[in-house]
Amino acid sequence: MEPQKLSIAIAGRTNVGKTTLIRTLMKTSIGEVSDSPNVTKKGQAYYFDSLQATFIDTPGFQFASNVVMCLDMLAEDPDFQLPQKWQDKLTYDQDAITALDNSDAIIYVASLSVVPDDSFNEELTIAKRKCSKVIAVINQYEKQLKASSKPEVENRIKQWRSEEHTSELQSHSDLVCRL
């Protein structure tokens, strides 16, 4: 019997380290990385033979609250058509959602260098609507330790853990970890 192959989407805001996380997990130099936004412009799949899984690198979310509204409208009216102007504006978000639709699990990557706000809740809302298996990863722990004190970093972790959706992820026994 052939093992089941998993499809794992890596999602999150632009420039939080999604491609770098895949590189780290696969121990290979895939994709393009840079310290600038929107490096990943189109979803890209990378098969990891050792894990029998495909990691799907997604573009970063840019307009999550607008996407949530569109998803709500589609839920109410399946024939809803997004105007072309909005389709153009939401290109990266739409590509990310397509990857989420085709995944068995989602790893949501957030940056510890950023204070969580409502936009992150919207991104997690999208992820949870698209897949029931969502793992939240708080990235850039070591980088933040170098830039500030351990108590400040631990306080930021508490902020992330107290956010509505990450708390909900934890209460459902999903993993919230830090890298």
BELURKA-V882005 format. One record per backbone hydrogen bond with DSSP energy under -1.0 kcal/mol. NH is the residue of the N-H (numbers start at 0). CO is the residue of the C=O. E is the energy in kcal/mol with one decimal. If there is no record, write none. Layout:
# BELURKA-V882005
nh = <NH | NH>
co = <CO | CO>
e = <E | E>
This chain:
# BELURKA-V882005
nh = <5 | 7 | 8 | 9 | 10 | 13 | 20 | 21 | 22 | 23 | 24 | 25 | 26 | 27 | 29 | 35 | 43 | 45 | 47 | 50 | 51 | 52 | 53 | 54 | 55 | 56 | 57 | 60 | 66 | 67 | 68 | 69 | 70 | 71 | 72 | 73 | 74 | 75 | 76 | 79 | 86 | 87 | 88 | 89 | 90 | 93 | 94 | 95 | 96 | 97 | 98 | 99 | 100 | 101 | 102 | 103 | 104 | 105 | 106 | 107 | 108 | 109 | 111 | 113 | 119 | 120 | 121 | 122 | 123 | 124 | 125 | 126 | 127 | 128 | 129 | 130 | 134 | 135 | 136 | 137 | 138 | 143 | 144 | 145 | 146 | 147 | 152 | 153 | 154 | 155 | 156 | 157 | 158 | 159 | 160 | 161 | 166 | 167 | 168 | 169 | 170 | 172 | 173 | 176 | 178>
co = <51 | 53 | 104 | 55 | 106 | 60 | 16 | 17 | 18 | 19 | 20 | 21 | 22 | 22 | 27 | 33 | 56 | 54 | 52 | 47 | 47 | 47 | 5 | 45 | 7 | 43 | 9 | 11 | 62 | 63 | 64 | 65 | 66 | 67 | 68 | 69 | 70 | 71 | 72 | 76 | 82 | 83 | 84 | 85 | 87 | 89 | 90 | 91 | 92 | 93 | 94 | 95 | 96 | 97 | 99 | 6 | 6 | 132 | 8 | 134 | 10 | 136 | 138 | 110 | 116 | 116 | 117 | 118 | 119 | 120 | 121 | 122 | 123 | 124 | 125 | 126 | 105 | 174 | 107 | 176 | 109 | 139 | 140 | 141 | 142 | 143 | 148 | 149 | 150 | 151 | 152 | 153 | 154 | 155 | 156 | 157 | 162 | 163 | 164 | 165 | 166 | 169 | 168 | 135 | 137>
e = <-1.8 | -3.3 | -2.4 | -2.9 | -2.5 | -1.0 | -2.2 | -1.9 | -2.5 | -2.4 | -2.7 | -2.7 | -1.6 | -1.3 | -1.4 | -1.1 | -2.3 | -2.8 | -3.7 | -1.0 | -1.0 | -1.7 | -3.1 | -2.9 | -2.8 | -3.0 | -1.2 | -1.9 | -2.0 | -2.6 | -1.9 | -2.3 | -2.7 | -2.3 | -2.4 | -2.5 | -2.0 | -1.8 | -2.8 | -2.5 | -2.3 | -2.6 | -1.6 | -2.3 | -1.0 | -3.1 | -2.1 | -2.3 | -2.4 | -2.1 | -1.7 | -2.1 | -2.7 | -1.2 | -1.5 | -3.3 | -1.5 | -2.6 | -3.0 | -3.4 | -3.3 | -2.9 | -2.8 | -1.6 | -1.1 | -1.1 | -2.1 | -1.9 | -2.5 | -2.1 | -2.2 | -2.2 | -2.7 | -2.0 | -1.6 | -1.7 | -2.9 | -1.3 | -3.3 | -3.4 | -3.9 | -1.9 | -2.1 | -1.7 | -1.2 | -1.9 | -2.2 | -3.0 | -2.2 | -2.0 | -2.2 | -2.1 | -2.1 | -2.3 | -2.7 | -1.9 | -2.6 | -1.7 | -2.2 | -2.1 | -2.3 | -1.9 | -1.9 | -1.6 | -2.5>
